[in-house]
Amino acid sequence: MGESRGRLAEVVGCKWSVEVLRAVRGGVRRPGALERAIPGISTKVLNERLAKLQRLGLVERTAYSEVPPRVEYTLTRVGERLCRLLDELDRLEAELAEAPQPAGAGAGSADAATPGP
């Protein structure tokens, strides 16, 4: 169980992996289109993220025997499920951003309010 938690954290904690998942979910399927759709991602990083997401079973790669060759990526059932969880995290983040901050809350305030040893 600990190993699978590590793999999930590896994806959720990686900005580029999350962006690739969201773009594929949004209908962007081809590597060149993904690179254009995700500002700031390099070809190298995109290829690494796609390979990692494929190894983890979150995206599926389909290669078509055409000239020129065509490759497309789609989310697996597990990838879709993870995207729904990411959507929920986005909603929670938005809710927290709108919530009023308690008096005295801010960076480091919890440490300042905690008595020392």
C-alpha positions as CSV (number, residue, x, y, z in Angstrom):
1,M,0.0,0.0,0.0
2,G,2.8,2.4,0.8
3,E,4.3,2.0,-2.6
4,S,1.1,2.9,-4.4
5,R,0.8,6.0,-2.2
6,G,4.3,7.0,-3.3
7,R,3.4,6.6,-7.0
8,L,0.3,8.7,-6.6
9,A,2.2,11.4,-4.7
10,E,4.8,11.3,-7.5
11,V,2.1,12.3,-10.0
12,V,0.0,14.7,-8.0
13,G,3.2,16.4,-6.7
14,C,4.5,17.0,-10.2
15,K,3.2,20.1,-11.9
16,W,3.9,18.8,-15.4
17,S,2.3,15.4,-14.8
18,V,-0.9,17.1,-13.6
19,E,-0.9,19.5,-16.6
20,V,-0.4,16.7,-19.1
21,L,-3.3,14.7,-17.5
22,R,-5.6,17.7,-17.7
23,A,-4.7,18.5,-21.3
24,V,-5.3,14.9,-22.4
25,R,-8.6,14.9,-20.5
26,G,-9.5,18.1,-22.3
27,G,-9.1,16.4,-25.7
28,V,-5.5,17.2,-26.6
29,R,-4.2,13.8,-27.7
30,R,-1.1,14.3,-29.9
31,P,2.4,15.1,-28.5
32,G,2.9,18.2,-30.6
33,A,-0.6,19.6,-29.6
34,L,0.2,18.8,-26.0
35,E,3.4,20.7,-26.2
36,R,1.6,23.7,-27.6
37,A,-1.3,23.5,-25.1
38,I,0.9,23.4,-22.0
39,P,2.9,26.7,-21.7
40,G,6.5,26.3,-20.7
41,I,6.8,22.5,-21.1
42,S,9.7,21.3,-23.1
43,T,9.6,18.3,-25.5
44,K,12.0,16.4,-23.2
45,V,9.8,16.9,-20.1
46,L,6.6,16.2,-22.0
47,N,8.0,12.9,-23.3
48,E,9.3,11.9,-19.8
49,R,5.9,12.7,-18.2
50,L,4.0,10.8,-20.9
51,A,6.2,7.8,-20.5
52,K,5.8,8.0,-16.7
53,L,2.0,8.4,-16.9
54,Q,1.9,5.4,-19.3
55,R,4.0,3.2,-17.0
56,L,1.7,4.1,-14.1
57,G,-1.3,3.1,-16.1
58,L,-2.9,6.6,-16.2
59,V,-2.6,7.2,-20.0
60,E,-2.7,4.9,-22.9
61,R,-0.5,5.4,-26.0
62,T,-1.9,4.4,-29.4
63,A,0.4,4.4,-32.4
64,Y,-1.1,4.4,-35.9
65,S,0.8,2.9,-38.8
66,E,0.5,5.9,-41.1
67,V,2.9,8.1,-43.0
68,P,3.8,10.2,-41.2
69,P,3.4,8.2,-38.0
70,R,0.7,9.3,-35.7
71,V,0.6,8.8,-31.9
72,E,-2.3,9.7,-29.6
73,Y,-2.7,9.5,-25.8
74,T,-5.9,8.9,-23.9
75,L,-6.7,8.6,-20.3
76,T,-7.3,5.1,-18.9
77,R,-10.2,4.5,-16.4
78,V,-7.7,5.1,-13.5
79,G,-6.5,8.3,-15.2
80,E,-10.1,9.5,-15.5
81,R,-10.6,8.7,-11.8
82,L,-7.5,10.6,-10.8
83,C,-8.6,13.6,-12.9
84,R,-11.9,13.7,-11.0
85,L,-9.9,13.7,-7.7
86,L,-7.8,16.6,-9.0
87,D,-11.0,18.5,-9.9
88,E,-12.1,18.0,-6.3
89,L,-8.8,19.3,-5.0
90,D,-9.2,22.4,-7.2
91,R,-12.6,23.0,-5.7
92,L,-11.3,22.6,-2.2
93,E,-8.4,25.0,-2.9
94,A,-10.9,27.6,-4.3
95,E,-13.1,27.1,-1.2
96,L,-10.1,27.6,1.1
97,A,-9.0,30.7,-0.8
98,E,-12.4,32.3,-0.4
99,A,-12.7,31.4,3.3
100,P,-12.0,34.2,5.8
101,Q,-8.7,33.8,7.6
102,P,-9.0,33.7,11.4
103,A,-7.5,36.7,13.3
104,G,-3.7,36.3,13.6
105,A,-3.5,33.6,10.9
106,G,-0.7,33.9,8.5
107,A,2.7,32.6,7.7
108,G,4.4,31.4,10.8
109,S,1.6,32.3,13.1
110,A,1.0,28.7,14.3
111,D,4.7,28.5,15.3
112,A,4.5,31.9,17.1
113,A,1.4,30.8,19.1
114,T,2.8,27.5,20.1
115,P,4.7,27.7,23.4
116,G,8.3,26.5,23.3
117,P,9.7,23.5,25.3
